[in-house]
């Protein structure tokens, strides 16, 4: 649709791992089309972490490595240097903010709950700046992002109560995979007369009022109660979720040892298995959270087992002591056992 409608202007994150998959499976045309939209000014690409892990739960060295890898791969294919940054799951911590600011990005987008731990307190006509840095912080609206955005726009347009500014951010899979736009809401929204779609950088250039802030640890699915309880990443590491805790034990063994063997002949595959295993989906699908929105509960034991298998493969590939490998194998076995016992008892 963007190729046919110049009003379709958007900001887009494509992780390096997806870029590589598109090329591997022969979809170079998609990359070429996206590149053309960038040149036309309809599309602004952003940077992220190459394999979509939850940044605040990784060591700083892993965060920086994945960001730089994402830069290298995407710039080689799209030919542009991204100004903005998107964190997987919008999972933020002050330590992560410092890393992104240190890498000289212009802006970072977060969920509005990151401002204060509560939603509803963002002034979208203010340019927020991370304190002691030049990193601008943009907040997405929870209300406008938790539904199919074009449909919500049309609903409010018909009732004549569209706000002056709408900042939405969603997973791209909502546009096609999880929602069939049978009523052509997207095209209707693009044709609202006084609606002016902007990239985030263009939006920021229009803001005059500036306010320094210190966002809090959170993610785009955070609940106020979870933040108060000190569990800002509950969907990926909840203290009462035994499977998630075991997954992170396995991940820790892998990343504590991976950099000790950078000259090992199988280092590439040990690293690649670790990257795949650390993807946020590995942990998210073990949360069993029922969002009651556009899909079933976040529970897919096959996906969790797949991620756990990648983590154990990383450890198996490295030249570690038998005791370390046996420890890891026991954790891997416990994960599979807990996973399938829960599944058959609850869903079988």
C-alpha positions in Angstrom: 0.0 0.0 0.0 2.9 2.4 0.7 4.0 2.1 -2.9 0.6 3.3 -4.1 -0.2 5.9 -1.5 2.3 8.6 -0.7 0.4 9.5 2.5 1.5 6.1 3.9 4.4 7.5 6.0 5.8 5.4 8.8 8.7 4.6 11.0 9.8 1.0 10.8 12.1 -1.4 12.7 13.5 -4.5 10.9 16.0 -6.4 12.9 19.1 -7.7 11.3 18.1 -11.3 11.8 14.9 -10.7 9.8 17.0 -8.9 7.1 19.2 -12.0 6.8 16.2 -14.3 6.7 14.5 -12.3 3.9 17.7 -12.6 1.8 18.2 -16.3 2.6 14.6 -17.1 1.5 14.8 -15.0 -1.7 12.8 -11.9 -0.6 15.4 -9.4 -1.7 12.6 -7.5 -3.4 11.1 -6.5 0.0 14.4 -5.0 1.0 14.6 -3.1 -2.3 11.0 -1.8 -1.9 11.7 -0.6 1.6 14.9 1.1 0.5 13.0 3.0 -2.2 10.5 4.1 0.4 13.4 5.4 2.6 14.7 7.4 -0.3 11.2 8.9 -1.0 11.0 10.0 2.7 7.9 7.8 3.4 9.8 5.4 5.6 12.3 6.0 8.4 14.3 3.0 9.5 15.4 2.6 13.1 18.1 0.5 14.8 17.5 -2.3 17.3 19.3 -5.4 18.7 20.1 -7.8 16.0 18.3 -10.9 17.4 15.5 -9.3 19.4 16.5 -10.1 22.9 15.2 -8.3 26.0 18.0 -5.8 26.5 17.7 -5.0 30.2 18.2 -8.7 31.1 21.5 -9.0 29.2 25.1 -8.0 30.2 26.1 -4.6 28.7 28.7 -6.2 26.4 25.9 -8.3 24.8 23.7 -5.3 24.3 26.4 -3.3 22.6 27.5 -6.2 20.4 24.0 -6.9 19.2 23.4 -3.2 18.4 26.6 -2.9 16.5 25.8 -6.1 14.6 22.4 -4.7 13.7 24.0 -1.5 12.4 26.5 -3.4 10.3 24.0 -5.8 8.6 21.2 -3.3 8.0 23.4 -0.5 6.8 25.0 -2.9 4.3 21.6 -3.7 2.8 19.7 -0.4 3.2 22.5 2.1 3.0 21.2 4.4 5.7 22.3 5.3 9.2 19.4 5.2 11.6 18.7 8.2 13.8 16.3 6.4 16.1 16.2 3.3 18.2 13.6 0.7 19.0 14.2 -1.6 22.0 12.7 -5.1 21.6 9.4 -5.1 23.5 10.3 -1.5 24.4 12.0 -3.0 27.4 14.0 -0.2 29.0 16.3 0.3 32.0 18.4 3.3 32.9 21.6 1.3 32.1 20.2 0.5 28.6 19.4 4.2 28.1 23.0 5.2 28.8 24.3 2.6 26.3 22.0 4.0 23.5 22.8 7.6 24.3 26.5 6.6 24.3 26.1 5.2 20.8 24.9 8.7 19.6 21.4 7.9 18.6 19.1 10.9 18.2 15.9 9.4 19.8 14.4 6.3 21.5 10.8 5.3 21.6 9.3 3.9 24.8 5.8 3.2 26.2 4.2 6.0 28.1 4.3 4.0 31.3 8.1 4.5 31.2 7.7 8.1 32.1 6.4 7.7 35.7 5.2 4.1 36.2 1.6 5.2 35.3 -0.1 5.8 31.9 -1.9 9.0 31.0 0.8 11.6 32.0 2.6 12.2 28.8 2.4 15.6 27.0 2.8 14.7 23.3 3.6 18.3 22.5 6.8 18.2 24.7 10.2 17.1 23.5 11.5 14.9 26.3 15.3 14.5 26.7 17.1 11.8 28.8 18.8 13.7 31.6 22.5 14.4 31.1 22.4 13.3 27.5 21.2 14.5 24.1 18.9 11.4 23.6 15.3 12.4 22.9 12.6 10.1 24.3 9.3 9.6 22.4 6.4 7.9 24.2 3.8 5.8 22.4 0.2 6.1 23.5 -1.0 2.9 25.1 -4.6 3.6 24.2 -3.9 4.1 20.5 -1.5 1.2 20.3 -3.5 -1.5 22.0 -6.0 -2.0 19.1 -5.8 -2.0 15.4 -4.7 1.6 15.1 -6.4 2.5 11.7 -9.7 1.1 13.0 -9.5 3.2 16.2 -8.6 6.3 14.2 -11.7 5.9 12.0 -13.9 5.3 15.0 -12.8 8.5 16.7 -12.9 10.5 13.4 -16.5 9.6 12.9 -17.3 10.8 16.4 -15.3 13.9 15.8 -12.9 13.5 18.7 -9.5 12.8 17.2 -6.7 14.2 19.4 -4.2 16.7 18.0 -1.3 14.2 18.2 -1.4 10.4 18.0 1.8 8.4 18.7 1.2 4.7 18.2 3.7 1.8 18.0 2.8 -1.9 17.4 4.3 -5.1 16.2 4.1 -5.2 12.4 2.6 -8.6 12.6 -0.6 -6.9 13.7 -0.9 -5.7 10.1 -1.8 -8.9 8.3 -0.8 -11.8 10.6 -3.0 -11.2 13.6 -5.6 -9.0 12.1 -7.3 -9.2 8.7 -8.2 -5.7 7.6 -11.4 -6.8 5.8 -13.0 -3.3 6.0 -9.9 -1.5 4.7 -9.5 0.5 7.8 -5.9 1.4 6.9 -6.8 3.0 3.6 -9.7 4.8 5.3 -7.4 6.2 7.9 -4.9 7.4 5.4 -7.7 9.3 3.6 -8.8 11.3 6.7 -8.5 14.9 5.3 -6.6 16.6 8.2 -4.6 13.6 9.3 -0.9 14.2 8.6 1.2 11.0 9.0 4.8 11.8 10.1 8.0 9.9 10.7 9.2 10.2 14.3 12.2 12.4 13.3 9.8 14.8 11.5 7.4 14.8 14.5 10.3 15.7 16.8 11.4 18.6 14.7 8.0 20.2 15.2 8.2 20.2 19.1 9.5 23.3 20.8 9.0 22.7 24.5 11.8 20.6 26.1 11.8 18.7 29.3 14.7 16.5 30.8 13.4 13.2 32.3 14.6 9.9 33.8 12.4 7.1 32.5 12.0 4.1 34.7 12.6 0.3 34.1 9.6 -1.0 32.1 8.3 -2.4 28.8 5.4 -1.9 26.6 3.3 -4.5 28.3 4.1 -3.4 31.9 1.4 -3.1 34.4 1.5 -0.4 37.1 1.2 -3.1 39.8 4.2 -5.0 38.4 6.4 -1.8 38.4 5.4 -1.1 42.0 6.4 -4.7 42.9 9.8 -4.3 41.2 9.0 -6.7 38.4 9.3 -4.5 35.3 9.9 -7.5 32.9 7.3 -9.9 34.3 6.5 -11.5 30.9 10.1 -12.6 30.4 11.4 -13.1 34.0 8.9 -13.4 36.7 10.2 -14.5 40.1 7.4 -17.1 40.4 7.8 -18.5 36.9 10.0 -21.5 37.4 10.5 -22.2 33.7 11.6 -18.6 33.0 14.1 -18.7 35.9 15.6 -22.0 34.6 15.9 -20.5 31.0 17.8 -17.6 32.4 20.1 -20.0 34.4 20.9 -21.7 31.1 21.4 -18.5 29.3 23.8 -17.2 32.0 26.0 -20.3 31.6 26.3 -19.7 27.9 27.1 -15.9 28.0 29.5 -16.3 30.9 31.6 -18.6 28.8 31.1 -17.5 25.2 33.6 -14.7 25.2 36.3 -16.9 26.7 36.5 -18.9 23.5 36.4 -16.3 20.7 39.3 -18.1 18.9 37.6 -21.5 19.1 37.0 -23.0 15.6 33.2 -23.4 16.4 32.8 -20.0 18.0 30.6 -18.7 15.2 27.9 -21.4 15.8 28.2 -21.3 19.6 27.5 -17.5 19.3 24.7 -17.9 16.7 22.9 -20.6 18.9 23.1 -18.2 21.8 21.8 -15.3 19.9 18.8 -17.3 18.6 18.1 -18.7 22.1 18.1 -15.3 23.7 15.3 -14.0 21.5 12.5 -12.5 23.7 10.0 -15.1 22.3 11.8 -17.9 24.2 10.8 -16.4 27.5 7.6 -14.6 26.5 5.9 -17.9 25.4 6.6 -19.3 28.8 4.7 -16.5 30.6 1.2 -18.0 30.0 -0.3 -14.5 30.2 -3.8 -14.2 28.8 -4.0 -10.8 27.2 -7.6 -11.3 26.0 -6.9 -9.3 22.8 -6.1 -10.6 19.4 -4.8 -14.1 20.2 -4.6 -17.0 22.7 -2.6 -16.9 26.0 1.2 -16.5 25.7 1.9 -20.2 26.0 3.7 -22.2 23.3 5.8 -25.0 24.8 7.3 -25.8 21.4 8.6 -22.2 21.1 10.0 -22.3 24.6 11.7 -25.7 24.0 13.1 -24.4 20.7 14.8 -21.5 22.5 16.0 -23.7 25.3 17.5 -26.1 22.7 19.4 -23.2 21.1 20.8 -22.2 24.5 22.0 -25.8 25.2 23.4 -26.1 21.7 25.6 -23.1 22.4 26.9 -24.7 25.6 27.4 -28.0 23.9 29.4 -26.4 21.1 31.8 -24.7 23.4 34.9 -26.5 24.8 33.7 -26.4 28.4 34.4 -28.7 31.3 32.3 -31.9 31.6 30.9 -30.6 35.0 29.7 -27.3 33.4 28.1 -29.2 30.5 26.4 -31.7 32.8 25.1 -28.8 35.0 23.6 -27.2 31.9 22.1 -30.5 30.6 20.3 -30.9 33.9 18.8 -27.5 33.7 17.8 -28.1 30.1 16.1 -31.4 31.1 14.3 -29.6 34.0 13.0 -27.0 31.6 11.6 -29.6 29.2 10.0 -31.6 32.1 8.4 -28.5 33.8 7.2 -27.3 30.4 5.4 -30.4 29.2 4.1 -31.4 32.6 2.5 -28.0 32.9 1.2 -28.1 29.4 -0.5 -31.5 29.6 -2.0 -30.8 33.1 -3.4 -27.4 32.1 -4.1 -27.6 28.4 -4.1 -31.3 27.6 
